Amino acid sequence: MSENNVVSRYTTAARINHWITAVSLILLALSGMALFHPSLYFLTNLFGGGQMTRAVHPWIGVVLFFSFLGLFFRFFTLNLWNRDDTVWMKNLGAVINDREEGLPELGKYNAGQKLVFWGQSILILLLFGSGLVLWDVYFEAFTSIDQKRLSAVVHALCAIGAILIWIVHVYAAIWVKGTLRAMTRGSVTRGWSWKHHRKWFRQEVGKP
Ligand code: HEM
């Protein structure tokens, strides 16, 4: 496709930031599930055994936290909620059935993307905080048994939430044709932009 038909959506730095986040979340889900239930213990083989999995899991969590922090500061202003998002959410049925004509034109992100963004922001913060409380090798002396018990529950519940949101995020990225290339090549077609994010498209083509 000629370069005239595409619009730039992400810089290389933003894409590297995104993929570091994605890979660390997948590794955390696999190592975390291995530690979560004996029936999933076989997953420790991916990380060099039980002790290695326990040792490495929190460090990958640190990578995820700081890498997501990067995404947060890059994108949070674009994810602020506005009235059009409420209208969009109320008409989700029309969106899913590909009848978006009557709906407000969208900026860079739709309400679904924004909910994914804020959902992951809250859950990753809680995962990091509760994870530190459970990281006995360094912080054992600073927390009580009761705090650890509460953190274990919060940590597990937030992990389930983050994995579910991740599944929705990936499903949407594949389902809305032409979206994946935004994060692989950094650009999207003009047609995609016009159809899904018209207000953003108008701003982009208006730029010098
Ligand atoms: C294999 C896994 C993943 C795939 C295939 C994927 C795919 C994508 C794609 C295609 C976009 C561009 C959407 C657009 O510009 O309209 C995107 C944006 C984004 N992704 Fe992912 N992603 C993955 C994992 C993750 C994970 C694990 C996180 C965070 C925990 C994440 C957070 C984000 C954020 C914050 C954006 C920017 C959109 C926004 O701010 O709402 N992604 N992703």
Boltz pocket constraint, residues with backbone or C-beta under 6 A from the ligand:
constraints:
  - pocket:
      binder: B
      contacts: [[A, 9], [A, 18], [A, 21], [A, 22], [A, 23], [A, 25], [A, 26], [A, 68], [A, 71], [A, 75], [A, 79], [A, 108], [A, 109], [A, 113], [A, 114], [A, 116], [A, 117], [A, 120], [A, 166], [A, 169], [A, 170], [A, 173], [A, 179], [A, 180], [A, 181], [A, 182], [A, 183]]
      max_distance: 6.0
